[in-house]
Amino acid sequence: MFELKESKEIELLNVNAQIYQHSQFETQHIHLDSPNDEKVFMVAFRTIPEDSTGVAHILEHTSLCGSEKYPVRDPFFMMIRRSLNSFMNAFTSSDWTAYPFATQNDKDFQNLLDVYVDSAFFPKLDPLDFSQEGHRLELDSNQNLEIKGVVFNEMKGAMSSPTDQLWHGMSKHLFEETTYHHNSGGDPEKIIDLTHEDLVAFHQKHYHPSNATFFTFGNVVIDEIHDHLERNVFDKFTPASQKLVIQPAKIFTAPVSAQGTYQPLPGDEENHHVVVSWLLGNSHEPLNLLEKYFMSNILLDNSSSPLRKALEQSDLGKSPSPFLGIEPSNKEIVFMAGLEGVAANQAENIEKLILTTLQDLVKNGVPKELISSALHQLEIGQREISGGGMPYGLQLMLGCMNACIHYDDPISMLDLDGNFTKLKEKIAKEGYIESLIESALLANSHRLTYELKPDSSFNDNLEEYFSSTLKEKEETLTDLDKNKIMKLADDLKTRQEADDDASLLPKVTIEDIPLKREYSKSSEIVGSRSIYEVGTNGLVYSDFLFPCSSLTNEELLFSSLYTFIITEVGIQDKSYEEIQAHQSKISGGINTAIRLQTKEPSELGTLFLSIASKCLEENFNDMEELIFDTIKSVRFDEEKRILDLLNIFVA
């Protein structure tokens, strides 16, 4: 049974974080107790691929294709129609796979809990579903072989993206001798090597309660959940003989340079990407993570930040790389900086630009204003409760996921007050940030300079690989082999067209739905403002709407460029660097957009310029003043700055 091991009230998040541990399996259950009516559940597994066949990704798909208790072809999507869920999904990360859902209905929560638990621990893993979701051979109308499969096709599309090629190319070199060296989603060339037996073995090894972590959030009854898991999971297993542990990367003895290629879009045939990256210690150590985020804010937060400014103003590329800053999803933190739209043979110059900028910063010192604004941005980031398309409770779960996956303290990842205190003590010491940049970056031998080069024959070479592979198979095909391939296609079609018995799945009925529901406090009107009072962890969110007179078609065409520029240039007699620094000091950034609002469907709408921002409560007046100054006194005479922004906008 589960036993409560630790409990801590986290006022910043309005939750009581509780850690339960199973007495026999040592499995953790992280419960975030909250008066929130949106109940969230998630089960996560350490999934540690040893190749790039995409086994973890394909397993995620096939686990949702029917289970022992619910042997229907597609219980996941069928439950969407039988549920009041506010969120249902499944994720495959580089070292974990998770199955979360959320709902505000008690009966619905119990239904989804039963379906999700059975799908994860007792999936059918039918060979037909493996062929459908993973890969299979089919014969076309001319009796030529072709490769099909949901994940196979998905990853062919994904790996044609320059950003995917860039990330996986860097990871392959940064994370030697670890699971991150491989592509957990699957490389198309390797996916076709995966067998159904491999899939089943991977499930048996990784989808075990000893290797799982359970998460819940909201107003749930813990004893009921524990009882459900005991009866439906733990009673059917015995503890695993060993823990699955993700190893750290092999550390470089000296900086490394590497290259890769990608398929450029038409007109991008000379577009090289160059990124310099470092490993910066464990992502599941909260003080280390907070410290590295702080350093990244110092260097890259906005256009007045020294490293970002150097990259944006450089003639070596068109714009900063999409990989800019911290990536904490793996066991070890990655810090990245670079450029895209680079000419050939410029990697050394970009590396020199980045290192020289860092060296100058260490030598000349980091301005105090920059330090205080970076700390301010970090605090806003930690306080913010943003939707991001996910339930709030799920965001908190994902925030402590790394600690759970790597056997560390999940509460320490959520309760950052103590770590902020420690960080502020470090910042108060003279030369701290300069020393941090020196040790974490300049003196860090685990540095990779990676260049992604355009290759117009990239896709052709990939297709040639598959064509030659298929041709080799065709030459050895017997009539019996062809009959098996055709039978598989027929069996799949029969399975897909078969009517599933939906009554096997639980559902919510009208009787399960409460007649009333609670809403947040009504808004009040103060002058021209509508004010909403909700819990925001001390942040104020504001959206100012300025009516626009009728815009011409040409003005509408340029409106998105206008909204992109006006918060990125100077105001009155201040330069864009000064305004960017001021924005960071008093707000969490300013966003602009053109919006169309209507009161009734039959009425013509009104265009508004929306300027939205968030800030700490004590900075509201300064933020409001900045927004009105932006409207009244924005500078369009900073021609070089506007040209740089235009290049970023069209990149």
N, C-alpha and C positions, 0 to 999 in steps of 0.2 A: 504494500500500500504506500501511498504518498505521505510524506511527513514534511511539515513546515520547517524549513531550515533557517530562513531569514526573512525579515519584513522591514520595510522602511518607507516612511511617508516622504514623498517627493512633492513639495508644495508647488514648485515651479511648473510641474506637469499636471497637478491636481490628481495624482494617483498614489495608491499605496502599493509599492512593488513587493511582491512576495515570491520567494523561491521555494518550491516543493521538490523533494527528491524521493524517487521510488526506493524503498528499502531493499529490494532484491536486485533490480536492474540498474540502479543508480541513475535512472533517467530523470532529467529535470523538467519541471513544469513551471514556467514563468507566468504568474498571474498579475496583471496590472489592474488592481481593483479601483473602480471609478463609478460614480453615479451616472455615467453616460449610458443611455438606453441602447446605443448601437453596440451590440455584442460582437466581438471578433474572436475567431479561433484560427490557429495555424499549427500545423505539424511540419517540422523541418527535419531533414536528414543531411548528414555529411555525405556528400557524393564526391568521390575522389577518382576521376578518370585517370587511367594510365596510358591513354592513347587519344587520338582525335577522331574516333569512330562515332562520336556523338551519343554514346550509350546512355549517359545521364539524361540528355535531352529527349531521346526517343522513348526512354522509360517513363519520363513525365507524361508524354502523350499516351502511351499504351496503358498506363495505370488508370487512365480516365476512360477506358473502353470496356468497362464492365468488371464486376467483382463477384466474389462468391455469394454474398447475400443479395446482390443486385445485378444479376446476369443479363443486363440489357446492353445493347451495342454502344450507347452513348449516354450514360447516366448524367454526365456533367451538363450537357446542353438540355437534356430533358428536364433536369431539376430547375434550370433557369425559368422554365414555363410553369413549374409547380411550386414556386418559392416566392417569398417577398424579400429576397436578399438585396442588400445594397452593394455587395461586392462578392464575386466568385472568380477565382483564377488559380493558376499554378505557375511557379517560377523555377527556371533552372539557372543558377548562377555558376560561377567558376568552381565553387567548392561546396555548394549546398543546393538542395532542391526543396521547395516549400509548397504547401497546399493551404492557402488561406480562404476564409469566407467571412462575411459580416452580414448581420441582419438585426432588425429591431424587434423581431417577433420571437417570443419564447418557443412556441411550437416549431417554428421554422428553424430555429437554432438547433433544436434536438434532431430534426429531420436531416439537416445538412451535416451535423456532427456524425451521424450514423453513416451517411453515404460517403463522406470524406474519409473517415477512419477505415472503412471497409475497402475503399478504392486504393488507399495508400498501402495498407498492410496485406490485403488479400486480393490483389487484382487477378483477373483471369490470365492476362498476358497470352492471349490466343495468338498462335502463329499467323493467322490471317490479319490480326490487328498490327502485328509487327511488320508484315508485308505492306499494309496500308500506310502506316505511320512512318516506318523506317525507310525501307527500300525493297524493290523487287524488279524482276525482269518481265517485260511484256513483249509480245510480237505485234508489230504494226500491221497495217493492211497489206504491206508488201512482204510480210514475214521476216522483217528486219527487227533485231533486238533493240529495245530501248529501256532506259532505267526510269522508274517512277518511284514515288514515295513522298509523303507530306514533308518530313524533315529534310530529306534529300533535296527537294525542290526549294524549300524554305532557305536552306543554307547555301544553295547555289546563288540565290538572289542576294542573301546577306553578304556573302563573301565577295560579291562583285562590287560592293561599296568600298570606296577608298578608306573611309574611317575604320571599317572592320578589318581591312587588310593592314592598316597602320597599327591598330591596337594589338592584333594577334601577332603581327610581325615583331613588335616591340616585346610582347610578353614572352615569345619564344626564346628571346635572348636574355631578357631581364631575369627570368625565373628558371634558370637551369636546374635540372634534377628535381623539379617539383611538378605537381599536377597542373600548375598554371602554364607550364611549358606547352601543354596541349590545348586544343580548342574544345572546350566542353560542349559547345553547341554542335560541333562536328564539321570537319573538312569534307566536302563532297567526295574527294578522291578516297578518303578513308572510310566514310560512312558505308560504302558498298562492301567493306570487309567485315562488317559486324554481322554476327549470326544470332538467331533466336536463342540459342543456348547461352551465348554471351550475355544477352539481355536478362535472362532468367537468373543466371549466376550473379550478375551485378545487383539485381533486386534482392536476392537472398542475403547478400553480404551487407548491403547498405540500408535497405528498408527494414531495419530490425529495431525493436524498441530500445535496445541498448545503445543504438546509434541515433536515436531520435531526440528532439526537444519539442515539447508542447508549449503553446502560448495561448493565453486567453486575456481578454480585455473587456471591461465594462461590468454591468450589473448582472453577473452570472452566479449560479449556485455551484460552488467549487465541489462540494461533496457529490453532487449529481454527475459532474464531469469525471471525477476520479472513479466513481463507481462504474460509469460507462466504459472508461478505458481499461479498468481492471477486468471486467467481464469480457470485453470484446477484443482486447489486445493482449494484455500481460498474461492472462490465464492460458493463452494459446502458444506461448513462447517459453524458451529457457534463456537465461542470460548469455550473452556472447562471451567467448573466451578471451577476447582482446579488444582494446579500444582502437578505433580508426583515428589516426593522428596525421595532420597535414604537415609535412616537413618544410622548413624554411629554405629559401633559395641558396644556392652555392654562391658565396660572395666573390666578386671579381677582385683579383689582385691588382688590376690596373684598368682604367677606363677602356671601353670597347666601342668599336664602330661596326655597324652592320647595315645591310641594304635589303630591300624587297621591291617587288613590282606590283602594279595594279593596272586595271583597265580604265584608261581615261575617257571621259565624255568627249564628244566632238567639240573642238575648240580648246580642249584642255591637254593637248598632246605634249606640251612642254611644262606642265604643272607638277613640280616636284614638291614633296612634303619632307620637312626635316624637323625632327623632335629630339631634344636632349632630355633624358629621364634619369631619375635616381630612385633607389630604394631607401626608405627612411624609417625603418624599424616597424614594430608590430602595430597593426591597426586596432587590435583589441586591447591595447593599453591606453586608457582614456586620456591621461595627461600627455602622453606622447602624441596622440592624435590631435588633441586640442592645440598643442604647441606647434605642430606642423601646419595645421589650418591657419594658425596665427601668422606663421612665416609666409604662407602662401598669400594671405590677405595683404601683408606688407608689400610683397613683390608684384602681385598681379591683380589686385582687387578691381581697379578701375584705371582709366587712361592717365591718371596722375601717378599711379604706382610705378616705381622706377623700371622694373623689368618689362612690364606691359608697355609702358611708354616707349622703351627702347625698341621693342618688337614692332609696335604700331608705326613708329617713325622710320623704321629701317627701309632702305631701298632693296634689301636682299629678298624680300617676298612681298606678296600682295596684302596679306593679313596674318594675324596670329593664328596658330594652329587651333583646330577645335579641341585638341588635347592640351589644356592649359590649366595648371594647378594640381590639386590633390585628387588622387583616385584611391579611396580606402577600402574597396570591396574585397581585395585579396588579403591574405594573412599579413603581408607587408605593404606598407603605404608606398604608392608611386607618386613622385612629383615630376611634372612635365612642363616644358616650355619649348616653343618652336614656331615655325612659320609654314604657311602653305603658299602656293603660287610662286615657288622658288625656281630659279633657273638651274641648269645642270652644274655640277661641280662646285656647289656653294655650301656644302655641309660643314666644312672646316671653318668657313667664315661665320656661319650662324652660330656654331659652337663657341667661336671666339667672341662674338658679340655678347652672348649670354654670360660667359665666364668673366669677360671684362666688366660688364655691368655689375655683376656680383662683387668682383674684386674692388671696384671703385666705391661701391656702397659700404663694404667693410672698411676700406681705408678712410673714407671721408665721413662715415657715420650716417645712421638713419635719422632723419628729422623727427623731432619729438611729436610734431603734429601728425605725421604719418603713423607713428606707433599708436597714438591715442585713437585715431580714426579706425585703424585696423582692429584694435581691441573692441571698439564700439561695434563694428560690423560683425565681429565674431559673437558678441553678446546678443545682438539682434538675431543672428542666425540660430543660436541655441535656444532663444526664447520662442522663436516663431513656431506656431502651429499652423502649417499650411496644408490645404487639401491635397494638392498634387495628384488628384484623381484617385487617391487611396483614402480609406478611413483613417482617422486620427490614430486609433488604437493600433492599426497595422503599421503605421509609420514608426510608432514607438517600438513595436516588436522588431522591425527591421533595423532600428537604431542600436539594438543590443544583440543582434544576430551574431556578429563576429565574435563577441565574447563567448556566446554559447557554443559556437562551432569549434572554437579553439580552447575550450575548457577554462575560460576565464570568468570574471565576475560580471554578470549582466547588469546588476544594479549600478555598479560604478560607471557604466556607459551611459546610464540615464540620469544619474544624480551628479551633475557637473559642478555644483556650487563649490565643493571642496577643491576640485581641480582648477576652477577659475581663481580661487584664492591662491593656490600654489603658483599658477601662471602669473598672476599679478605680482606676487612676491619676486618671481624671477625677472619680470619686466622692469621692476623698480631698480634692479642692480645695473650700474653703469656698464655699457658695452655688451649687455646680454644678447640683444638681437643680432649684433654684428658677429658675436661669437657663435650664435646658432647658425647663421648663414655660412660661416666658415666651416664649422664641423659637419653640418648636415649636407652641404652641397660642395663647397670648394675642396675640402679635404676628404670627401667621400669617394673612394675608389670604385664603388659600385655605380658607375655612370655609363649610360649607353647613348651614343649618338646614332640615331636611326634615320635613314633616308629611304623614302618610298618613291620609287621612280615610275613614271608612266611607261607603259608597254602596250602599244596598240594591238599587239598580237596575243595579249594575255588571255582573253576569252577564247580566241581561236585555238590557242595551245591547250586550254582546258578541255574544249570540246574534242580536240584531236586525241587527247588522252582517253576520253571516254569512248570515242569512236574506235580507237585501236584496241581498247580493252574489250569492247563488245564484238569487234571483228574476230578477235582471238577466241572468244566464247562461241561465236557462230560457227567457226570452223570445226569445233569439237562437238557441236550439238548433235545428238542422235534424235531419231523420231520420238523415242521415249521421253527425252528431255523436253522436246517441243510440246508433247502432250501434257507434261506436268506443268509447263508454263501456262498453257491455255486453260488447263483445269484450275490453276490458281486464279487466273483472271475471272473465270466463270464463278468460282466459289466466292471471290470478293464481291462480284456484282450481286450474287444471290444474297450475301450477308448484308450488303448495303441497302438492298431493296426490300428486305424482310421487315415485316411489321413487328416492332417490339411491344411487349406488354407493359405499357406505362403504369398499370396498376401495381406492378411490383415495387415501384418507388413510392416513398411517402410524399404527402402533399399537405399544403395549408388549405383549410376550408374557411368559409365565411365565419363559422363559429369561432375560429381561432384568431380572428382579427378584432381588436378592441374597438369600441364605438367611438372613443375619443383618443386624442393624442396631444401631447404637450409641445408647445412651441416656445422659442426664446422670447424674451420680453418685447413688447411692442415698441416700435420706434417712436421717437418724439421729434417734433419739428421745432428748431430754434432758428429763427430768422429764415435764411434760405437753405438751412442744413437739415438733413434727416439724420438723426443720431440713433444708433443701435447699441444697446448695452449687452455685451456677451463677454465671457471669459477669454482674454487674449494674452495672459501672462505679462501684463504691463505694457503691451504694445498698442499703439493707436494706428488703425488702418483708415486711410482717407482716400476718397475718389472725388476729385473736383471736376465738374462738367461745365464746359464753356460752350454756349451755343454757337454754331457756325452759320453764317449766311449761306445762301445757295452757292454751291461750288460748281464750277464748269467741269466738263469731262476731263480737261487737261489738269485742272487743279486736283481732281479726285485721283488722277493717275499718279500724281506726285505726292499725294497726302501721306502715304506710308513712309516715303523718304523724309518728308518734313517732320513727322513724328519721331523718326529715328534720330534726326539731327538735333532737335531743339534742346534736348537734355544732355547733349554731348559737346556743346560749345560754350563759350564764355557768356557772361551776363554783365551788362553795363560796362564798367572799366576793368572788370576782372577777366583773366584768361580762362581757357577751358581747364587748364591744370588746377587753377585755384578753385574753380567751381566744382570740379570733380572731387577735390579734397574736401570742400565744404559739404557736398552731398554726403560723402562717407562719414563725416564727423557728426552729422545731425539726423541722418535718415538711413533707411535700408535700401536706398536707391529710388529713382523716380522712373515711372513707366508711362508712356503716352500712346494714345491710339485714337483713331476716328471711330465714333460709334453712331449707329442709327438706333433711335428709340421711338417706339410707338406706344400709344395708350390703348388704342383699339385696332383690331386687324383691318378694319375698313378705312382707317384714317391714314393719311400720309405721315411718314415719320419725320423726325427732326434730327439733323446731324449735330453731334457734339464732339468737341475735342476733350478727351478724357485724360487727366493727369492724376495718376494714382501713386501713393507712397505709403510707407509705414515707418514708424519711429518709436523710440521710447517716449513714454508719456510726457516727460519733462521737456522734450524737444519739439512738441507739437507746434508752438508758435513760430519757432525758427523754420520748421519745415513748411508751414503755411506761407510764410513770407517768401521763401525760396520759390515756391510754386507760382505765386503771383508775379515775382520778379522774372521768372522764366517766360511767362506770357507777355509781359510788358517790355522787357529789355533784353531779349536774347540777341546775341551777336551773330551776324552773318558776314562779318568782315574778316573772319579768321579763315582765309581762303585755303591755306595749306591743310589746316585741320579738316575743313569740309571735304577737300579732295581725298584725304586719308579715309574719312568716314564713308565717302562714296565707294571707294575701293572695297572696304569691308562690307558695305551694303550689297554690292553686286557680286561678291565672291561666292 
